[in-house]
Amino acid sequence: MDRDKRVKELLSFYKDNDDKIISVLFNKTYSDFNNFIEPLIEIHCPEVRTDKFYKKFVLGSTELYALGGYLMILLSGKSYKKYRFFSRKLMLSPKIFIKLIKFIPISKEVRKKIMYSAVCNVLLDEIFDNDLKKLNPYKRAEIIKEALTKRVYNKGKLSLLSYLASNLDSKAVEHGLKWCDAEAKSLVKKESLREYGIVGSMELLYSTISGENNKKDLRLMLELASFVQMLDDYIDLEDDLKNGVTTPVISGEWNFKTVIEQFEKCIFSAIELSKNNGVSEKYLLLIEENLKFIAYNLVKKMGNRSAN
């Protein structure tokens, strides 16, 4: 089955189920990207705006990683706690609850850190896979690790990555270092080590919302990250073969069935998390349908790009 057929098959499964919650969160993440990241791009790497990567950069930051942070705060974070309580007591309709979401305040510092983590995650992948592509994988890892642990200046995207990392939790950044080593090893020894990227990206994101969410909430984040990685590898099979990247899809561990099963795990975890944190029963279907929209949106946009 070729790429287009795989994408169509996935789209037909998820369907377009946007019930506006995710659209509201997109408005928040895009606004934060413009406020917190665009000024940094101007300082460190203004040339990135003319790269074909720029669209992927914005989408990955706003509609993937930062969206995950906002979604976790919505389902179990402290900022939404009183709204979840009132929605249960006052029996607010889903439409009214969605309108309320627009006005729920999350501190500027939390929003900024979420966006820093989101951009950091996207940059790690782009710099390793493309900007340093001509170098030995271990050399790539060495350069990126230096940017994560020291201040790097006047080096484009590496300079931006360095600045972001210096403003994030040092323990979370350590997972970025492990990710670099795992990526290098997977290319040199042809091993599939996706779990390092999955855990590393979510630990980096979780560190920015740890004051809002409990550590146990990380389970849903890991389930979602695993799903996104499966989706990405499944859609980009031909590109990965061409680039010599070893993935669980290529080795036969992941396929259409496992992608769907992983998504069902995400739904289950999201519903359990919602119930445990006092989300009204009448919103559970709304949450499920919005998760389907996230999947639909990801498939549609991943399908319209190559892996690199």
C-alpha positions in Angstrom: 0.0 0.0 0.0 1.5 3.4 -1.0 1.6 6.6 1.1 -1.6 8.1 -0.4 -3.6 5.0 0.2 -2.4 4.8 3.8 -3.3 8.4 4.4 -6.8 8.0 2.9 -7.4 4.8 5.0 -6.5 6.7 8.2 -8.6 9.8 7.3 -11.6 7.6 6.7 -11.2 6.1 10.2 -10.8 9.3 12.2 -13.1 11.6 10.1 -13.5 15.3 10.8 -15.0 15.6 14.3 -14.0 19.1 15.4 -16.4 20.3 18.1 -14.6 23.6 18.6 -12.6 22.8 21.8 -9.5 22.1 19.8 -10.1 25.2 17.6 -10.2 27.3 20.8 -6.9 25.8 22.0 -5.3 26.4 18.5 -6.1 30.1 18.9 -4.3 30.1 22.2 -1.2 28.2 20.9 -0.9 30.3 17.7 -1.2 33.5 19.7 1.6 32.2 22.1 3.8 31.3 19.2 3.5 34.8 17.8 4.1 36.5 21.2 6.9 34.3 22.6 8.7 32.7 19.6 8.5 35.1 16.7 10.7 37.7 18.5 13.2 35.0 19.3 13.3 33.9 15.7 14.0 37.5 14.7 17.0 37.5 17.0 18.4 34.1 16.4 17.4 32.8 13.0 15.2 35.2 10.9 16.2 33.2 7.8 14.1 30.3 9.0 10.9 32.1 7.8 12.0 31.5 4.2 12.6 27.8 4.7 10.1 25.2 3.6 10.6 23.9 7.2 8.9 27.0 8.6 5.4 25.7 8.0 6.3 22.4 9.7 8.0 24.4 12.5 4.8 26.4 13.3 2.4 23.5 12.9 4.6 21.1 15.0 4.9 23.7 17.8 1.3 25.0 17.9 -0.9 22.0 16.7 1.1 19.2 18.3 3.4 19.8 21.3 1.9 23.1 22.7 -1.6 21.7 22.0 -0.7 18.7 24.2 0.3 21.0 27.1 -3.0 22.9 26.9 -5.0 19.7 26.5 -3.4 18.3 29.7 -4.2 21.5 31.6 -7.8 21.4 30.3 -8.4 17.8 31.4 -6.6 17.9 34.8 -4.8 21.2 35.4 -5.4 23.5 38.3 -6.3 26.4 36.0 -9.5 24.7 34.9 -10.4 23.1 38.2 -13.1 25.5 39.2 -14.6 25.5 35.7 -14.8 21.7 35.8 -16.5 21.9 39.2 -19.1 24.5 38.0 -19.8 22.7 34.8 -20.7 19.6 36.9 -22.8 21.5 39.4 -24.5 24.0 37.0 -25.0 21.4 34.2 -23.6 23.8 31.6 -24.2 22.8 28.0 -21.1 21.9 26.0 -21.5 25.0 23.9 -21.4 27.3 27.0 -18.4 25.3 28.4 -16.5 25.8 25.2 -17.1 29.6 25.3 -15.8 29.6 28.9 -12.6 27.9 27.8 -11.8 31.0 25.7 -11.6 33.2 28.8 -9.8 30.8 31.3 -6.5 32.4 32.3 -3.3 30.4 32.3 -0.3 32.3 33.6 2.0 34.0 31.1 5.0 32.1 32.5 3.3 28.7 32.0 2.2 29.5 28.5 5.7 30.7 27.6 7.4 27.6 29.0 4.9 25.3 27.1 5.8 27.1 23.9 9.5 27.0 24.6 9.3 23.2 25.1 7.2 22.8 22.0 9.6 24.6 19.8 12.6 22.9 21.4 11.1 19.5 20.5 10.5 20.5 16.9 14.0 22.0 16.5 15.7 18.9 18.0 14.2 16.7 15.3 14.8 19.2 12.4 18.4 20.0 13.3 19.4 16.3 13.7 17.6 15.0 10.6 18.2 17.8 8.2 20.5 20.6 9.2 23.3 18.2 10.2 22.4 15.5 7.8 25.8 15.4 6.1 27.6 14.7 9.3 28.2 11.4 11.1 25.2 10.7 13.4 27.5 10.8 16.5 28.9 14.2 15.5 25.3 15.5 15.0 24.5 14.3 18.5 27.6 16.0 19.9 26.8 19.4 18.3 23.2 19.3 19.5 24.1 18.2 23.0 26.5 21.2 23.2 23.7 23.5 22.3 21.4 21.9 24.9 23.9 22.4 27.7 25.8 25.5 26.8 24.9 28.9 25.2 25.6 28.8 21.5 25.6 32.1 19.6 25.2 33.2 16.0 24.5 29.7 14.7 20.9 30.0 13.4 18.5 27.3 14.7 21.1 25.9 17.0 21.3 29.3 18.7 17.5 29.4 19.2 17.6 25.8 20.5 20.4 26.8 23.0 18.4 29.8 24.2 15.2 27.8 24.7 17.0 24.9 26.6 18.7 27.4 28.9 15.2 28.5 30.0 13.8 25.0 30.6 14.1 22.5 33.4 17.7 21.0 33.4 16.4 17.5 34.3 14.0 17.6 31.4 16.8 18.7 29.1 18.7 15.6 30.1 16.1 13.6 28.2 17.0 15.6 25.1 20.6 14.5 25.5 19.5 10.8 25.7 17.4 11.4 22.6 20.4 12.6 20.7 22.4 9.4 21.6 19.5 7.2 20.8 19.0 8.8 17.4 22.7 8.4 16.5 22.7 4.8 17.6 19.5 4.0 15.6 21.1 5.4 12.4 24.6 3.7 12.9 23.4 0.4 14.2 20.1 0.3 12.4 18.1 -0.1 15.7 14.7 1.3 16.4 14.8 3.3 19.6 11.7 5.4 19.4 10.9 5.2 23.1 13.7 7.6 23.9 12.1 10.3 21.7 8.7 9.6 23.0 9.7 9.8 26.7 12.1 12.6 26.2 9.7 14.9 24.3 7.0 14.3 26.9 9.3 14.8 29.9 10.4 18.1 28.4 6.8 19.2 27.9 5.6 17.8 31.3 8.3 19.9 33.1 6.6 23.0 31.9 3.2 22.1 33.3 4.3 20.1 36.4 2.9 22.9 38.6 -0.5 22.4 37.0 -0.7 18.6 36.6 0.3 15.6 38.6 3.0 13.1 37.5 0.4 10.4 37.0 -1.1 12.5 34.2 2.1 11.8 32.2 0.5 8.5 31.2 -1.9 10.2 28.8 0.9 12.3 27.4 3.0 9.2 26.7 0.1 7.4 25.1 -0.5 10.4 22.8 3.2 10.8 22.0 3.4 7.1 21.1 0.4 7.5 18.9 1.9 10.5 17.1 5.2 8.7 16.6 3.4 5.6 15.2 1.4 7.8 12.9 4.5 9.7 11.6 6.4 6.5 10.9 3.4 4.8 9.3 2.8 7.7 6.9 6.5 8.3 6.2 7.4 4.7 5.4 8.9 5.4 2.0 10.8 8.5 3.1 12.4 6.6 6.0 13.4 3.7 3.8 15.0 6.2 1.4 16.9 8.0 4.2 18.1 4.7 5.8 16.1 5.3 9.0 15.1 2.1 10.9 11.6 2.4 12.4 9.2 -0.1 13.9 7.0 0.2 10.8 9.9 -0.9 8.6 10.7 -3.8 11.0 7.0 -4.8 11.0 6.2 -4.0 14.7 3.8 -1.2 13.8 1.1 -1.2 11.2 -2.4 0.2 10.6 -3.8 -2.0 13.3 -1.3 -1.0 15.9 -1.8 2.7 15.1 -5.6 2.3 15.6 -5.1 0.3 18.8 -2.7 3.0 20.2 -5.3 5.7 19.5 -7.9 3.7 21.4 -5.5 3.6 24.3 -5.4 7.4 24.1 -9.1 7.6 24.2 -9.3 5.3 27.2 -6.6 7.2 29.1 -8.2 10.6 28.3 -11.6 9.4 29.6 -10.1 7.9 32.7 -8.1 11.1 33.4 -11.2 13.2 32.8 -13.4 11.2 35.2 -10.7 11.2 37.9 -10.4 15.0 37.7 -14.1 15.8 37.9 -15.0 16.4 34.2 -18.7 16.1 33.8 -20.0 12.9 32.2 -21.8 14.9 29.5 -18.4 16.2 28.2 -16.8 12.8 27.8 -18.1 12.3 24.2 -17.0 15.8 23.4 -13.5 15.0 24.5 -13.4 11.8 22.5 -14.6 13.5 19.4 -12.0 16.3 19.8 -9.3 13.7 20.1 -10.5 12.2 16.9 -10.2 15.6 15.3 -6.6 15.9 16.5 -5.9 12.6 14.8 -7.7 13.6 11.7 -5.8 17.0 11.6 -2.5 15.3 12.1 -3.0 12.7 9.4 -4.2 15.4 6.9 -1.2 17.6 7.5 1.4 14.8 7.8 0.0 13.4 4.5 0.6 16.7 2.8 4.3 16.7 3.5 7.3 14.5 3.1 9.2 13.4 6.1 11.9 16.0 5.6 
